[in-house]
C-alpha cells in the first residue's frame, strides 16, 4: 500500500462539489443493484438528519455517505471504480428534484441543471455537451440518459434488464418520496435540494491510474 498512498488524493466533498466533475462507470463494473429499501433508506436517513419533528430544516448537521474511488478517465472524466450505486442514486435524486419542480410549474435553477449535464472541452479542444454521470455497462441500455434528457413520462418500450428496471424504480420512488415529504411545495423542494447538495458529504479517493484505483478498492474492502 505504501507505493499507492503517495499517489492518491483524498477529499471530503459535498454533492454540490462532486457533481462539478464528470464521471463514467466503466463497462467492467457490475450493474445497478440497489433495490427499493436501499434507496428509501438513503432518502429517509438524509431527511431524518436534516429535519425536526415539525418538518423544519435543522441548521448545522452534515450527513456522511461513505467513500468513492475514482481514477483519471478519458476526456477529462473520472472513472468510478467504487461507489457507483451511491453516485447513481444521488444523480437520480437530482433528476427527481428537477422533474418535481417542473411538475410544479417551477424552473429549476442553473446550478441544478449543470449538476446533471454541462458543456465541457474534449481532448481536441472542442466544446461538447456531456452528462455528469455516464453508465458504460451494457445492461444500462441508456436508461440514465433517457431520464436526464426527458422530463416527460419514461418510455416503457426501452429494453428490459434488471439494471434498467431498478434504475427506473429508484427514480420513480425518489419522486414519490419527495412528493410525500415536501407537501407539493416548491419552496420545500428547493430547501431539500439545498440541504442535500450542500450537507451530504462523501470522501472521494482519486488515483492517477486504474491499477492504483483497483489496489485502493481492494485494500478498503480487505480492511472492511
Secondary structure as UniProt FT lines:
FT   HELIX           2..5
FT   TURN            6..7
FT   STRAND          9..14
FT   HELIX           15..18
FT   TURN            19..20
FT   STRAND          23..25
FT   TURN            27..28
FT   HELIX           36..50
FT   TURN            53..54
FT   STRAND          63..72
FT   HELIX           74..76
FT   STRAND          78..82
FT   HELIX           84..103
FT   TURN            104..105
FT   HELIX           110..116
FT   STRAND          117..121
FT   TURN            123..124
FT   STRAND          127..131
FT   STRAND          133..135
FT   HELIX           138..140
FT   TURN            141..142
FT   HELIX           143..149
FT   TURN            156..157
FT   HELIX           162..182
FT   TURN            183..184
FT   HELIX           186..199
FT   STRAND          200..207
FT   HELIX           210..222
//
